Amino acid sequence: MWEAIQGRETGRVRSNSFVNQFKSRRILSLQLSNRKDFVSPHRGSVNSLQADLTEGRYLLSGASDGSAAVFDIQRATEYEASGLIAKHKCIFTVDKQHENGHKYAISSAIWYPIDTGLFVTGSYDHYIKVWDTNTAQAVVDFKMPGKVYRTAMSSLAMSHTLIAAGTEDVQVRLCDIASGAFSHTLSGHRDGVMSVEWSTSSEWVLYTGGCDGAIRFWDIRRAGCFRVLDQSVTQLGVRPPVLKHTAVSSKKSAKSSSGAQNRLKSLQSKHTGSQIIKGSYSAKASVEKSRQKRLHPGMLSTLDRATAHYGAVTGLKATNDGMYLLSAGSDSRIRLWDTESGCNTLLNFETGRIQTNKAIQLATSDDPALVFVPCMKTVKAFGMWSGKTRLMFRGHYESVNCCCFNSTDQELYTGGADRQILVWSPGGTMEGEMVQDEVAEDKDNWSD
């Protein structure tokens, strides 16, 4: 630690690099916190967790007993063991006894992306409700055609306030908070939609995963999906860096400039037959266009029946840069997809068993690039580009349903069927690391 600080002071280490190194060390030392404890008010399994996107201070949870609760992550309610253990009780909760509460299990609870004044819950009672955080009252509700599995709102949206809802119905519905009505109905899945995720690079692109094993890409400004992922369409590894493309293009431009005069001569000699070539080229272009129209994934074609998993798609998570999409399925597989090409990167994740009968919530961290996956009673952290297990979290007594990573404090929150919300914090302190570094520097070969 001292070496990094000295490098920062002398200018050998840039500020961004120093911050990333510090965060990386904290994330890789995550362990079950013995200083922070959430007192869960839920009497059923915790199905959804999310920290607010503005401050990273408030945690929202939804459970199968029909209750939703809000916690203050930074300010504890009380302290125990002479102030060593911080107890965080919920600020407020809405349950079945509430006049506007859900009657059945809450499957999804998300914050309004812009501020913490609103939050959204989806339930098995076929309702999606928008709540005012200050008054704990429902301000808008939407009646859905079936059980609500997952809801999502775009963190980039500046021109719409749409809630994407995946239900047991085959259609994906977009609910507009401003008008209180459905604005879009997206048809294409052949079974219920268990997971929905907005793109992190465009406010108009939506990803959906269904019980039919298909993952579809939608542009809500046009009709029909524009891509259906196929697990058999693959590419080796992740997308190559841009520098390689520029180097190749520069080499090609150099070759083209050297052979420009030769091409001029050849074009002059072929000028007499240009009309025939143009006619044949236009015919080929029309054939290609018609072929593309027939194979459009939004229409009835062979590409429309492609599957991304052998079974239901139970979880989706887009990377923060929007270049890749992670998916989990009831076939106990995790796949990494290139969102530009739609190809399966063939990355082999060392997965275990994944729940097959309900949706799960994935989480990611940037540096190091990790993906947190609930695997029955444990949560595994895989390297996003290697697929190897970097960390494993054991603490729940029953299956884990959701996990949420807080990049502000570098903490992980998990909820499971044991009704508990566990906190995984970085082990040790910065002062302890500095003392260890000093001891290591002072210790010589003759020390005991």
C-alpha positions, 0 to 999 in steps of 0.5 A: 500500500505504501508503495502505491501511495509513494508512486502516486506522490512522485507521479509514477502512478496516475490517479485513476490507476491508483484508485483502480488498484485500491478498489481492486484490492478491496473487492478481492478481499470481500468477506462476510461483514462482522461490522454491518448487519441488516435486520431483515423485516421480511418473512419470506425469501428475498427476491430482489435487491438494488442500491440506488443509482444516484448516491449508492446509499439506500438499498431496496429489497422485495420479498415473497411475503409481498413486502418491500423495504428500504435500508440506509446503507451508510447510517446505522440505526443502532450499535451493538457489542460496544459499538463494533456491530452496526445494525441497519433496520429498515427505514420503512416497509410496505407489506400486505397490511398496507392499503395499496400493498401487493397481495402475493410475492414481490418478484422485482423491486427497482429504484427510479433511475434519476432519484430516490423519490420513486421506486417500482415493484412487480408482483405475482398478483399481476400488478406493477406499482410505482411508489412515492418514497416520501409518503410510502403510497402507490401513485401509479399501478399497471394491471398485467396479464400474468405474474410479473417476473422482472421489471427494469428501467433504463439508467440512460433514458432522457426522453422516456420513463418506461418500465419494461415488464417480463411476465408469464405472458409471451408479450413484453410490455412497456409501461409509461409512468408519465401517462399511466398506460402501456406504450409498447407491446413487444411480440416475439417470445413463445413463452413467458419472459423471465428476465429483462435488461436495458442496454447500458449504451442506448436508451432505446435498446432492450434485451429480453430472455424468455422461458423459450430459451431465446434472447431478443434484442429490441429497438423500441423505436421500430416494430419487431426485434432486430436480433435473436441470439443463437448459441451456435453462432460463435466467435473465439474470445472477446472483441479485438481492440480498436487499435488493431483495426486501425493498424490493419486499415492503415496498412490497407490504405498504404497498399491501396495508395501504392497500387492506385495507378495500376487500378486506374489503368485496369478501370480504363480498360474495363470501361467498355463492359461497365454497363453489363457489370452494373446490371449484374451487380444490381441484380445481385444486390436485389437478390441479397436484399430480398434474402435479408428481408426473408431472414429478418429475425422479427419475421417467421424464419429459421433465425427467429427460432434460435435459442441462447440456452437449453431451457429458460433464460433466468438472468440477464446483465449488461456490462457497464460499457454496453459491449457485452451481455451476460446471460444465465439459464436453467441449463446451469450455463452462463454465456457472454455475448458480444452485443455488436455482432450477437455472437457467443464468445465461447467463454467457459464459466466454471458454473455450478448449479443454478436455480431453474424455477425462478429468475435470478439477479446477477451483478458485475464489478468493473475493476476487477471485471467480475460477475457475481452469480447466485449458485444455489446456497453460494454466490460465485464471483467469476472473472468476466474474461477468463470464466474462472472462479475468483471468489466464493461466498458462503453464508446463506442457509438456503438458495440465494436469489439475488445479489447487488454490488455497490460500487460506491463502498465496494460491498456486495449484498445478497438475499436468499430463501432464508429471509436474510440480507447479508453484507459482504465487505472488504476485509481489513482496513487501510491502516492494517495494510499499511502496518503489514507493509511496514512490518514486511519492509522492516523484517530481514532474513535473520528475524524470527 
